[in-house]
Amino acid sequence: MKPVATLILLASLFGLAACEDPAPTTYPLSGEPCAADDPVQEMDIGDCAPPSP
């Protein structure tokens, strides 16, 4: 019983992953197209963190 359930779970996960877009071509909020020279490509995690007091 467990191997069958595992196979069904794996098949459904791969099926759902096939529906996902591989790489978005627009920014989610603005809808503007992404480009290789966008300034956000150079952002670091520290740029998003609030300043420490």
PDB file with one MODEL, atoms N, CA, C and O in Angstrom:
MODEL        1
ATOM      1  N   MET A   1       0.822  -1.199   0.000  1.00  0.00           N
ATOM      2  CA  MET A   1       0.000   0.000   0.000  1.00  0.00           C
ATOM      3  C   MET A   1       0.866   1.262   0.000  1.00  0.00           C
ATOM      4  O   MET A   1       0.548   2.226  -0.697  1.00  0.00           O
ATOM      5  N   LYS A   2       1.947   1.267   0.767  1.00  0.00           N
ATOM      6  CA  LYS A   2       2.780   2.462   0.836  1.00  0.00           C
ATOM      7  C   LYS A   2       3.464   2.786  -0.486  1.00  0.00           C
ATOM      8  O   LYS A   2       3.507   3.960  -0.851  1.00  0.00           O
ATOM      9  N   PRO A   3       4.000   1.818  -1.224  1.00  0.00           N
ATOM     10  CA  PRO A   3       4.637   2.172  -2.503  1.00  0.00           C
ATOM     11  C   PRO A   3       3.654   2.810  -3.483  1.00  0.00           C
ATOM     12  O   PRO A   3       4.026   3.709  -4.237  1.00  0.00           O
ATOM     13  N   VAL A   4       2.418   2.354  -3.477  1.00  0.00           N
ATOM     14  CA  VAL A   4       1.413   2.920  -4.377  1.00  0.00           C
ATOM     15  C   VAL A   4       1.125   4.375  -3.987  1.00  0.00           C
ATOM     16  O   VAL A   4       1.036   5.244  -4.854  1.00  0.00           O
ATOM     17  N   ALA A   5       0.981   4.634  -2.705  1.00  0.00           N
ATOM     18  CA  ALA A   5       0.724   5.995  -2.240  1.00  0.00           C
ATOM     19  C   ALA A   5       1.908   6.904  -2.551  1.00  0.00           C
ATOM     20  O   ALA A   5       1.720   8.065  -2.914  1.00  0.00           O
ATOM     21  N   THR A   6       3.119   6.387  -2.413  1.00  0.00           N
ATOM     22  CA  THR A   6       4.318   7.165  -2.726  1.00  0.00           C
ATOM     23  C   THR A   6       4.370   7.495  -4.207  1.00  0.00           C
ATOM     24  O   THR A   6       4.702   8.622  -4.574  1.00  0.00           O
ATOM     25  N   LEU A   7       4.052   6.545  -5.055  1.00  0.00           N
ATOM     26  CA  LEU A   7       4.050   6.785  -6.495  1.00  0.00           C
ATOM     27  C   LEU A   7       2.988   7.810  -6.891  1.00  0.00           C
ATOM     28  O   LEU A   7       3.232   8.666  -7.741  1.00  0.00           O
ATOM     29  N   ILE A   8       1.826   7.721  -6.283  1.00  0.00           N
ATOM     30  CA  ILE A   8       0.765   8.692  -6.573  1.00  0.00           C
ATOM     31  C   ILE A   8       1.189  10.089  -6.124  1.00  0.00           C
ATOM     32  O   ILE A   8       0.965  11.068  -6.836  1.00  0.00           O
ATOM     33  N   LEU A   9       1.796  10.181  -4.950  1.00  0.00           N
ATOM     34  CA  LEU A   9       2.261  11.474  -4.444  1.00  0.00           C
ATOM     35  C   LEU A   9       3.334  12.067  -5.355  1.00  0.00           C
ATOM     36  O   LEU A   9       3.276  13.251  -5.688  1.00  0.00           O
ATOM     37  N   LEU A  10       4.302  11.266  -5.757  1.00  0.00           N
ATOM     38  CA  LEU A  10       5.361  11.751  -6.646  1.00  0.00           C
ATOM     39  C   LEU A  10       4.805  12.169  -8.002  1.00  0.00           C
ATOM     40  O   LEU A  10       5.211  13.194  -8.549  1.00  0.00           O
ATOM     41  N   ALA A  11       3.890  11.392  -8.541  1.00  0.00           N
ATOM     42  CA  ALA A  11       3.306  11.731  -9.840  1.00  0.00           C
ATOM     43  C   ALA A  11       2.524  13.040  -9.759  1.00  0.00           C
ATOM     44  O   ALA A  11       2.577  13.853 -10.682  1.00  0.00           O
ATOM     45  N   SER A  12       1.803  13.247  -8.664  1.00  0.00           N
ATOM     46  CA  SER A  12       1.047  14.495  -8.532  1.00  0.00           C
ATOM     47  C   SER A  12       1.976  15.688  -8.334  1.00  0.00           C
ATOM     48  O   SER A  12       1.696  16.774  -8.840  1.00  0.00           O
ATOM     49  N   LEU A  13       3.072  15.506  -7.609  1.00  0.00           N
ATOM     50  CA  LEU A  13       4.026  16.600  -7.425  1.00  0.00           C
ATOM     51  C   LEU A  13       4.692  16.979  -8.741  1.00  0.00           C
ATOM     52  O   LEU A  13       4.841  18.164  -9.041  1.00  0.00           O
ATOM     53  N   PHE A  14       5.092  15.991  -9.525  1.00  0.00           N
ATOM     54  CA  PHE A  14       5.698  16.282 -10.828  1.00  0.00           C
ATOM     55  C   PHE A  14       4.675  16.909 -11.775  1.00  0.00           C
ATOM     56  O   PHE A  14       5.020  17.771 -12.583  1.00  0.00           O
ATOM     57  N   GLY A  15       3.439  16.483 -11.676  1.00  0.00           N
ATOM     58  CA  GLY A  15       2.398  17.071 -12.513  1.00  0.00           C
ATOM     59  C   GLY A  15       2.148  18.526 -12.168  1.00  0.00           C
ATOM     60  O   GLY A  15       1.957  19.353 -13.060  1.00  0.00           O
ATOM     61  N   LEU A  16       2.146  18.846 -10.882  1.00  0.00           N
ATOM     62  CA  LEU A  16       1.966  20.240 -10.471  1.00  0.00           C
ATOM     63  C   LEU A  16       3.183  21.087 -10.834  1.00  0.00           C
ATOM     64  O   LEU A  16       3.039  22.253 -11.203  1.00  0.00           O
ATOM     65  N   ALA A  17       4.364  20.516 -10.732  1.00  0.00           N
ATOM     66  CA  ALA A  17       5.576  21.259 -11.080  1.00  0.00           C
ATOM     67  C   ALA A  17       5.624  21.557 -12.569  1.00  0.00           C
ATOM     68  O   ALA A  17       6.213  22.559 -12.975  1.00  0.00           O
ATOM     69  N   ALA A  18       5.027  20.723 -13.379  1.00  0.00           N
ATOM     70  CA  ALA A  18       5.026  20.947 -14.826  1.00  0.00           C
ATOM     71  C   ALA A  18       4.170  22.154 -15.194  1.00  0.00           C
ATOM     72  O   ALA A  18       4.364  22.743 -16.257  1.00  0.00           O
ATOM     73  N   CYS A  19       3.234  22.528 -14.341  1.00  0.00           N
ATOM     74  CA  CYS A  19       2.373  23.681 -14.617  1.00  0.00           C
ATOM     75  C   CYS A  19       3.037  25.005 -14.257  1.00  0.00           C
ATOM     76  O   CYS A  19       2.557  26.061 -14.667  1.00  0.00           O
ATOM     77  N   GLU A  20       4.113  24.969 -13.509  1.00  0.00           N
ATOM     78  CA  GLU A  20       4.784  26.184 -13.046  1.00  0.00           C
ATOM     79  C   GLU A  20       5.614  26.792 -14.164  1.00  0.00           C
ATOM     80  O   GLU A  20       6.284  26.078 -14.911  1.00  0.00           O
ATOM     81  N   ASP A  21       5.566  28.127 -14.276  1.00  0.00           N
ATOM     82  CA  ASP A  21       6.409  28.816 -15.247  1.00  0.00           C
ATOM     83  C   ASP A  21       7.863  28.691 -14.811  1.00  0.00           C
ATOM     84  O   ASP A  21       8.160  28.884 -13.632  1.00  0.00           O
ATOM     85  N   PRO A  22       8.774  28.377 -15.718  1.00  0.00           N
ATOM     86  CA  PRO A  22      10.174  28.191 -15.324  1.00  0.00           C
ATOM     87  C   PRO A  22      10.838  29.482 -14.843  1.00  0.00           C
ATOM     88  O   PRO A  22      11.594  29.456 -13.872  1.00  0.00           O
ATOM     89  N   ALA A  23      10.575  30.583 -15.490  1.00  0.00           N
ATOM     90  CA  ALA A  23      11.160  31.859 -15.074  1.00  0.00           C
ATOM     91  C   ALA A  23      10.207  32.979 -15.465  1.00  0.00           C
ATOM     92  O   ALA A  23       9.863  33.126 -16.638  1.00  0.00           O
ATOM     93  N   PRO A  24       9.783  33.767 -14.489  1.00  0.00           N
ATOM     94  CA  PRO A  24       8.890  34.876 -14.845  1.00  0.00           C
ATOM     95  C   PRO A  24       9.616  35.908 -15.700  1.00  0.00           C
ATOM     96  O   PRO A  24      10.813  36.138 -15.525  1.00  0.00           O
ATOM     97  N   THR A  25       8.897  36.519 -16.609  1.00  0.00           N
ATOM     98  CA  THR A  25       9.503  37.520 -17.486  1.00  0.00           C
ATOM     99  C   THR A  25       9.066  38.929 -17.125  1.00  0.00           C
ATOM    100  O   THR A  25       9.513  39.896 -17.742  1.00  0.00           O
ATOM    101  N   THR A  26       8.188  39.054 -16.121  1.00  0.00           N
ATOM    102  CA  THR A  26       7.765  40.376 -15.659  1.00  0.00           C
ATOM    103  C   THR A  26       7.823  40.407 -14.139  1.00  0.00           C
ATOM    104  O   THR A  26       7.742  39.373 -13.476  1.00  0.00           O
ATOM    105  N   TYR A  27       7.966  41.616 -13.602  1.00  0.00           N
ATOM    106  CA  TYR A  27       7.922  41.774 -12.152  1.00  0.00           C
ATOM    107  C   TYR A  27       6.479  41.628 -11.692  1.00  0.00           C
ATOM    108  O   TYR A  27       5.565  42.126 -12.350  1.00  0.00           O
ATOM    109  N   PRO A  28       6.261  40.938 -10.547  1.00  0.00           N
ATOM    110  CA  PRO A  28       4.891  40.630 -10.131  1.00  0.00           C
ATOM    111  C   PRO A  28       4.033  41.852  -9.819  1.00  0.00           C
ATOM    112  O   PRO A  28       2.849  41.859 -10.155  1.00  0.00           O
ATOM    113  N   LEU A  29       4.579  42.867  -9.200  1.00  0.00           N
ATOM    114  CA  LEU A  29       3.756  44.012  -8.798  1.00  0.00           C
ATOM    115  C   LEU A  29       3.566  45.024  -9.909  1.00  0.00           C
ATOM    116  O   LEU A  29       2.455  45.509 -10.124  1.00  0.00           O
ATOM    117  N   SER A  30       4.632  45.346 -10.615  1.00  0.00           N
ATOM    118  CA  SER A  30       4.531  46.397 -11.633  1.00  0.00           C
ATOM    119  C   SER A  30       4.139  45.861 -13.001  1.00  0.00           C
ATOM    120  O   SER A  30       3.551  46.587 -13.803  1.00  0.00           O
ATOM    121  N   GLY A  31       4.455  44.604 -13.277  1.00  0.00           N
ATOM    122  CA  GLY A  31       4.177  44.035 -14.586  1.00  0.00           C
ATOM    123  C   GLY A  31       5.195  44.439 -15.639  1.00  0.00           C
ATOM    124  O   GLY A  31       5.048  44.085 -16.809  1.00  0.00           O
ATOM    125  N   GLU A  32       6.238  45.186 -15.235  1.00  0.00           N
ATOM    126  CA  GLU A  32       7.276  45.592 -16.180  1.00  0.00           C
ATOM    127  C   GLU A  32       8.146  44.389 -16.538  1.00  0.00           C
ATOM    128  O   GLU A  32       8.358  43.511 -15.702  1.00  0.00           O
ATOM    129  N   PRO A  33       8.647  44.340 -17.754  1.00  0.00           N
ATOM    130  CA  PRO A  33       9.492  43.209 -18.143  1.00  0.00           C
ATOM    131  C   PRO A  33      10.835  43.226 -17.421  1.00  0.00           C
ATOM    132  O   PRO A  33      11.394  44.290 -17.152  1.00  0.00           O
ATOM    133  N   CYS A  34      11.339  42.047 -17.113  1.00  0.00           N
ATOM    134  CA  CYS A  34      12.649  41.902 -16.478  1.00  0.00           C
ATOM    135  C   CYS A  34      13.738  42.044 -17.537  1.00  0.00           C
ATOM    136  O   CYS A  34      13.550  41.661 -18.692  1.00  0.00           O
ATOM    137  N   ALA A  35      14.866  42.594 -17.134  1.00  0.00           N
ATOM    138  CA  ALA A  35      15.998  42.741 -18.041  1.00  0.00           C
ATOM    139  C   ALA A  35      17.282  42.373 -17.300  1.00  0.00           C
ATOM    140  O   ALA A  35      17.329  42.417 -16.070  1.00  0.00           O
ATOM    141  N   ALA A  36      18.305  42.017 -18.042  1.00  0.00           N
ATOM    142  CA  ALA A  36      19.571  41.602 -17.437  1.00  0.00           C
ATOM    143  C   ALA A  36      20.283  42.756 -16.748  1.00  0.00           C
ATOM    144  O   ALA A  36      21.068  42.523 -15.828  1.00  0.00           O
ATOM    145  N   ASP A  37      20.034  43.991 -17.162  1.00  0.00           N
ATOM    146  CA  ASP A  37      20.736  45.131 -16.573  1.00  0.00           C
ATOM    147  C   ASP A  37      19.909  45.864 -15.516  1.00  0.00           C
ATOM    148  O   ASP A  37      20.215  47.011 -15.193  1.00  0.00           O
ATOM    149  N   ASP A  38      18.875  45.233 -14.975  1.00  0.00           N
ATOM    150  CA  ASP A  38      18.066  45.849 -13.929  1.00  0.00           C
ATOM    151  C   ASP A  38      18.884  46.000 -12.644  1.00  0.00           C
ATOM    152  O   ASP A  38      19.675  45.117 -12.312  1.00  0.00           O
ATOM    153  N   PRO A  39      18.704  47.105 -11.922  1.00  0.00           N
ATOM    154  CA  PRO A  39      19.474  47.303 -10.691  1.00  0.00           C
ATOM    155  C   PRO A  39      19.175  46.271  -9.604  1.00  0.00           C
ATOM    156  O   PRO A  39      20.016  46.046  -8.734  1.00  0.00           O
ATOM    157  N   VAL A  40      18.015  45.647  -9.632  1.00  0.00           N
ATOM    158  CA  VAL A  40      17.698  44.661  -8.593  1.00  0.00           C
ATOM    159  C   VAL A  40      18.567  43.414  -8.704  1.00  0.00           C
ATOM    160  O   VAL A  40      18.669  42.652  -7.742  1.00  0.00           O
ATOM    161  N   GLN A  41      19.187  43.195  -9.839  1.00  0.00           N
ATOM    162  CA  GLN A  41      20.067  42.038  -9.997  1.00  0.00           C
ATOM    163  C   GLN A  41      21.291  42.153  -9.093  1.00  0.00           C
ATOM    164  O   GLN A  41      21.908  41.144  -8.749  1.00  0.00           O
ATOM    165  N   GLU A  42      21.643  43.379  -8.707  1.00  0.00           N
ATOM    166  CA  GLU A  42      22.826  43.606  -7.878  1.00  0.00           C
ATOM    167  C   GLU A  42      22.484  43.756  -6.399  1.00  0.00           C
ATOM    168  O   GLU A  42      23.371  44.027  -5.590  1.00  0.00           O
ATOM    169  N   MET A  43      21.211  43.586  -6.029  1.00  0.00           N
ATOM    170  CA  MET A  43      20.814  43.747  -4.630  1.00  0.00           C
ATOM    171  C   MET A  43      21.344  42.599  -3.788  1.00  0.00           C
ATOM    172  O   MET A  43      21.534  41.482  -4.268  1.00  0.00           O
ATOM    173  N   ASP A  44      21.574  42.906  -2.529  1.00  0.00           N
ATOM    174  CA  ASP A  44      22.051  41.923  -1.567  1.00  0.00           C
ATOM    175  C   ASP A  44      20.982  41.763  -0.483  1.00  0.00           C
ATOM    176  O   ASP A  44      20.074  42.589  -0.387  1.00  0.00           O
ATOM    177  N   ILE A  45      21.078  40.731   0.314  1.00  0.00           N
ATOM    178  CA  ILE A  45      20.093  40.520   1.374  1.00  0.00           C
ATOM    179  C   ILE A  45      20.128  41.661   2.380  1.00  0.00           C
ATOM    180  O   ILE A  45      19.100  41.994   2.969  1.00  0.00           O
ATOM    181  N   GLY A  46      21.288  42.262   2.586  1.00  0.00           N
ATOM    182  CA  GLY A  46      21.409  43.386   3.513  1.00  0.00           C
ATOM    183  C   GLY A  46      20.661  44.618   3.046  1.00  0.00           C
ATOM    184  O   GLY A  46      20.297  45.461   3.866  1.00  0.00           O
ATOM    185  N   ASP A  47      20.423  44.743   1.753  1.00  0.00           N
ATOM    186  CA  ASP A  47      19.678  45.886   1.231  1.00  0.00           C
ATOM    187  C   ASP A  47      18.204  45.836   1.621  1.00  0.00           C
ATOM    188  O   ASP A  47      17.533  46.868   1.644  1.00  0.00           O
ATOM    189  N   CYS A  48      17.705  44.661   1.923  1.00  0.00           N
ATOM    190  CA  CYS A  48      16.291  44.493   2.247  1.00  0.00           C
ATOM    191  C   CYS A  48      16.025  44.519   3.748  1.00  0.00           C
ATOM    192  O   CYS A  48      14.877  44.671   4.166  1.00  0.00           O
ATOM    193  N   ALA A  49      17.063  44.374   4.562  1.00  0.00           N
ATOM    194  CA  ALA A  49      16.892  44.331   6.009  1.00  0.00           C
ATOM    195  C   ALA A  49      16.768  45.742   6.570  1.00  0.00           C
ATOM    196  O   ALA A  49      17.416  46.666   6.078  1.00  0.00           O
ATOM    197  N   PRO A  50      15.943  45.912   7.591  1.00  0.00           N
ATOM    198  CA  PRO A  50      15.850  47.240   8.212  1.00  0.00           C
ATOM    199  C   PRO A  50      17.156  47.571   8.932  1.00  0.00           C
ATOM    200  O   PRO A  50      17.858  46.669   9.387  1.00  0.00           O
ATOM    201  N   PRO A  51      17.480  48.840   9.036  1.00  0.00           N
ATOM    202  CA  PRO A  51      18.724  49.204   9.729  1.00  0.00           C
ATOM    203  C   PRO A  51      18.644  48.856  11.209  1.00  0.00           C
ATOM    204  O   PRO A  51      17.583  48.965  11.824  1.00  0.00           O
ATOM    205  N   SER A  52      19.755  48.441  11.770  1.00  0.00           N
ATOM    206  CA  SER A  52      19.766  48.100  13.195  1.00  0.00           C
ATOM    207  C   SER A  52      19.872  49.378  14.026  1.00  0.00           C
ATOM    208  O   SER A  52      20.534  50.335  13.626  1.00  0.00           O
ATOM    209  N   PRO A  53      19.221  49.382  15.175  1.00  0.00           N
ATOM    210  CA  PRO A  53      19.193  50.608  16.007  1.00  0.00           C
ATOM    211  C   PRO A  53      20.519  50.937  16.645  1.00  0.00           C
ATOM    212  O   PRO A  53      20.629  51.932  17.362  1.00  0.00           O
TER     213      PRO A  53
ENDMDL
END
